[in-house]
Amino acid sequence: MTTITIRHSTPEDINAIVALYQQPSIYANTLQLPHPSTEKWKSFFDSLPENFYSLVAEIDGKIVGQLGMEVFTRPRRKHVANLGMGVCESARGQGVGKVLLKEAQRLAHDWLAVSRIEIEVYTDNHSAIALYKSCGFEMEGTAKKYAFRDGEYVDAYYMASLSN
């Protein structure tokens, strides 16, 4: 059985996170662009706001997944977080995404007083949709032409998970 460790990311993780988001299936299924800039990611992580949480998943000391979660700060949406994530192509099917997602839900619901977690997922990303459903996310709607990807507009589902 593979041991997956989840922890908060550190500045030393930048190169591994950039390498993760360089993988075609990751940038194609997120709002990232090809050829991510190490400096841009470093600048982002150097100035993370208090309401943003970045978790990484490791197997044998190697980063194989990353999840970013923003807890909203506007008064009427403080109970809501939005997240995005990427799992290394070579580590898929090993439970990395599920462990990352469950830890983000635990952090949000048990420690940050977040009762609603939102996510957008492209309608053709069937494995991610199945993962989110397995973790209690429900479909709430479809965003037509949500993003431009590889020369065409693609739709996305809005999904959400509510705490008990």
N, C-alpha and C positions, 0 to 999 in steps of 0.2 A: 504494500500500500504506500502510495506517495504521500509524504508529509508536506503540506502547504503551510507556510508561515505568513501571516499578515502583520504588517506594521505600518506606521506612518512613514512617508517618504522623507528623505534627507537630501541636502544639497549634493551629497556624494552620489546620489542615484540618477542625476541628470543624464549622464551618458547612456545608462541602461534604459531610461524612459524614452529618450530620443530614439534609440535603436528599436524599441518596441513600436513606436509610432511611425517608423520608417517602413514597416511591413505593409505591403499593398492592401491586404484584406483589412487591416486596422484603419488606415487612413481612408479607405473607401467606405467604411461603415461608421465613421465618426465625422465630425465637421473639420477634421484636420486636413491639411494639404500635403501632397507629396513633398519629400525633401525637407523635413522639419529642421528648423534652425536651432542648434544647440544654444546659441546666445539668447534666442527668444524664450526657450523653455527655462533657461537659467534665470533670466530676468523675471519671468512669471513666478518661479518658485522662490526667488529672493524677496518678492514683495507680496506673498500670499496674504490676503486679508484674513482677519480672525474668523470669518464665517465660511472659509473654504478648507476642506479636509482632503488630503491626498494620501491614499493607502496604496501600498504595493504588496504583491504576492510573490513569495520566493519559494523555489524548490532547490534544495541543495545549495543555498546561498546565491542563486541566480534569480534576478527579477524576471518573472514570467507574466506579470499582469499589473495593471495600474488602474485605480478608480479615483476620480475626482468628484467631490460632492460639495455643492454650494448650498448653504442654508440661507434662505432669503432674509433680508433685514427690514424690509418695509413692514410697518406695524401690522397690517392686515394679512400678511403672508409669512410671518415669523414661524409659523407651524409647518412650513413647506421647505423641502430641499429638492434639488435637481441634481442628477448625476449622469456621468458618462464614464465609460471604461473601455479598456482594451486588454485582450489576452493574447499572448505570444502564439503564433501559428503552430509552433512545435509542442505547445503545452495544452492544446485544446483536447477536450474529451477526458481530462484528468480531474475535473471538478474545480479548477482554479476560479473560473467565473462565479460559480455558486458560492464558494467560500468567501471571495471578495464581496459579493453582493450581500450575503448574510451578515458579514461583519459591518458593512456600511449601514444596513438596516438596524442592527443592534446598537451601533453608535448613535444613529439618528433617533431611534425610538426610546432607548433606555437612558441616554445621557444628554441629548440635546433638545429634548421636548419637541421633537419633530413628529407630527402625526400623519404626514402625507409626503411620500417621496414620488417625484415625477421623473419620467424618462421619455425620450423620443427615440424611436428605433425605425430604421428603414423597413418598409413593408416586405422587402425581399430578403431580409436577414432572419431567416427562419430559425436558425439555431439560437440566436439571441432572444427572439420572441419566446421560444420554448423555455429558455432559461428564466426569463423574467416571469413568465406564467408559473413556473415551478416554485418561484420564490414569493408568490402571492400578488404579483402585479396583474392588473386587469386592463383590458382595452377600454379607452374612453373616447377615442375618435381618430380620424385620419386627417392629416395635413397634406393637401394636394400640392405638388411641386414644392415640397418642403426645402429641398436643397439641390444645388447643381453638382453633379458628380459625373466625371468621365464623359463630358459632352452632352449630358441630358439632365433634365429635372427628374427627381425621384420623390415619391411619396413617403411619408413616415406615419407611424402610429403614435398617438399619445397614450402612454400607459401610466398607471399610478398604483402605489401600494399604500394602504392605510393601516395605521396601527390599531390594535384592538381597543 
